[in-house]
Each structure stands twice: as C-alpha cells, then as structure tokens.
C-alpha cells in the first residue's frame, strides 16, 4: 500500500485553503502542473518572478525538465523518483512539495498561528493509539520502505525505524546524499568483502562481515566528530583576544 494517498494530498490542500482540494486529481496533468505553479507563485516563492517562466509554461514539452530543475532547487529528497510515469511516485513528490508549502506558510505567519493555537489550547486534544492495528500496519509499511526485515516485535520495529530516520533523514545526511550522487562509487558485494579469518558457516561469516562494516561506519562517524572538535579548537586558539583584567592574551 502507498503511504501517500489522495486523502493526504486533500488534507494538505484544505490546510492551504486551495479551492481545488476536492476536485484535484494528480492524474490530470494540467491540474497537476497548474497546482505546482500556484504553489510557487503564492506560497513557496523559491524563484524570482523572472525565473518562473519555464515553470509557468505548463503546455511546453520542456515542462517536465523544468519541474525536475525546480525540485533540485528545493532540495527535494525524492527528486530521483519516476514521477513522470508512476502515479504513486507523483503523489509522493506532490505530497512533499505541499508539505514544503505548508511549512513556509507557517513560517510566514507563525505568530498568528501560535496566538490562535494558544486561545484554544486545552479545549481539544488528539490522541493516537500506538498499539492499534492501523498504526502498526503503517509502521510496517514504513519499515518495508526502509528495507527493514519483518518482525512481530513492534517495540523493536519502532526503535529500528526511529534510528534510521534520525540517522538517514536529518538535514546533514540529506545534504551528504545529494553530494554522493555526483560521486563515482566503487561498490562491492558482501561476498567480495575480506573477513580476515575463515568461518565454516556462510551465514555466520556474512553476519560477522556486516558487524565489521557497521563498526567501521561508527569509527568513521567518530573520526568526523573528532575532526570537528579539532577544527573548532584550532579556530579558538588561532584567534586569541586580549583580556586586560588578566594582564595576558587569551579567551
């Protein structure tokens, strides 16, 4: 099942107060393109007015290329999706663009929204039953998208999904992923990875290799943090300031 549905799209359209919320269909190419132009013109405003020509030319053969360029400018994490031929991928991309528009709308009117929210605080509450079948089904869908192995231990699944989301989808990781797309990577299979010693059981050997790779990854992250601390310390020591009260030069 797709995590992104038309119901999700309609909720976001309603949240933005767009009149096409109920009638919009992502399979109607004209409606889809018009919506993107409306979002950019009225809410997102990533481009300057004079830069929006290609995006506004919704009947042009080059519009798909212009939209891909627009997604890159927005740093959309789904820019590689096959949205041109896959209706589900188109929903995913559109859902993200709508989410970006909502975030910017909130940022522009945060004081107004927060003030209105404080007036009604305590009047209503929303609760989610994390043990419900619906929530568990959605959690398993997310785990499947993240290529996590299936398990009946829901608590373990929550921790695994949370760990991957925090590590792989933070701003720094997304930026690194975009940079990595431009690099040529020499990939190897698990069978090609050297273990350093012999193990008779193939499954145990593969498990040990995975553990070693995870350990190397953790060491690499640790080295990155150490490098950051070294650079920060060098910046401090390389820019001393005189403190006349102490009678010496120092921070």
C-alpha positions, -999 to 999 in steps of 0.1 A, spaced: 0 0 0 12 35 -7 19 57 23 10 88 4 -27 88 -6 -51 112 -22 -66 117 13 -32 130 25 -30 153 -5 -65 166 0 -58 173 37 -28 195 28 -48 212 0 -75 220 26 -49 232 51 -36 257 25 -71 269 17 -69 259 -20 -103 257 -37 -94 227 -58 -90 205 -27 -119 182 -35 -118 182 -73 -80 179 -77 -67 148 -95 -29 141 -98 -35 120 -129 -48 151 -147 -15 166 -160 -30 201 -165 -43 202 -129 -10 189 -115 11 215 -134 -13 243 -125 -11 234 -89 27 234 -89 27 269 -105 1 281 -79 22 268 -50 53 285 -63 36 318 -71 17 322 -39 34 302 -12 69 288 -19 84 316 -40 117 298 -44 123 315 -78 123 352 -85 94 364 -107 115 365 -138 128 329 -132 94 313 -132 88 314 -170 97 278 -177 76 265 -148 46 286 -159 47 273 -194 25 243 -185 18 234 -221 55 232 -231 72 199 -239 101 210 -216 79 214 -185 89 181 -170 125 191 -172 117 225 -157 99 208 -128 128 184 -122 151 215 -120 126 231 -96 127 200 -73 165 202 -73 163 239 -63 140 229 -35 164 201 -25 136 176 -26 148 142 -14 125 125 -39 139 142 -70 150 109 -83 115 94 -83 100 83 -115 71 108 -111 66 113 -148 53 77 -154 45 65 -119 12 79 -104 23 68 -69 57 85 -73 39 116 -85 18 115 -53 50 112 -32 66 142 -48 35 163 -47 29 154 -11 65 167 -3 60 199 -22 27 206 -4 44 199 29 71 224 20 44 250 11 27 244 45 60 248 64 67 281 46 32 293 52 36 286 89 70 303 90 55 334 74 26 336 99 40 317 129 30 344 154 -6 344 142 -9 307 142 7 303 176 -16 330 190 -47 314 177 -35 280 189 -29 293 225 -65 305 226 -78 270 221 -52 251 240 -68 227 264 -101 227 246 -94 198 224 -68 170 224 -57 145 198 -45 111 209 -30 83 189 -32 47 200 3 34 191 -9 -1 198 -37 0 173 -37 -23 142 -39 7 119 -8 24 134 11 -9 134 3 -16 98 16 19 88 47 13 109 53 -19 90 48 -1 57 75 24 67 98 -4 78 93 -21 44 102 11 25 134 13 47 142 -23 38 140 -34 74 133 -72 80 98 -81 90 93 -88 127 63 -92 151 82 -73 179 66 -38 174 87 -22 201 119 -33 182 104 -21 150 97 14 165 133 16 176 147 5 143 126 29 123 134 58 146 171 50 145 172 50 107 150 81 103 172 101 128 204 89 111 195 89 74 169 117 71 185 146 91 195 177 72 232 168 72 225 133 59 203 145 31 229 171 21 256 143 20 233 121 0 229 148 -27 267 152 -28 272 115 -31 250 113 -62 277 132 -80 305 109 -69 316 76 -86 313 49 -60 331 16 -63 305 -9 -49 313 -44 -38 291 -74 -28 292 -89 7 310 -119 -8 338 -97 -20 345 -82 14 375 -97 32 369 -111 66 404 -117 78 398 -152 91 379 -183 80 344 -193 92 328 -225 80 292 -213 84 283 -190 55 255 -172 74 278 -166 104 305 -153 81 281 -128 64 269 -117 99 304 -110 110 311 -91 79 281 -69 85 291 -63 121 326 -53 109 312 -29 83 289 -13 110 319 -9 133 339 8 105 309 31 99 307 40 136 345 47 137 341 69 106 314 89 123 336 92 155 365 104 134 343 130 118 333 143 152 369 143 164 379 163 133 352 188 140 364 192 176 400 197 164 390 223 139 369 241 165 398 241 190 421 254 163 397 283 155 396 293 192 434 291 197 442 308 165 421 339 174 431 349 209 418 381 224 435 404 250 419 404 284 433 435 302 418 423 335 440 392 334 471 410 321 476 384 294 463 374 260 437 347 259 400 339 256 
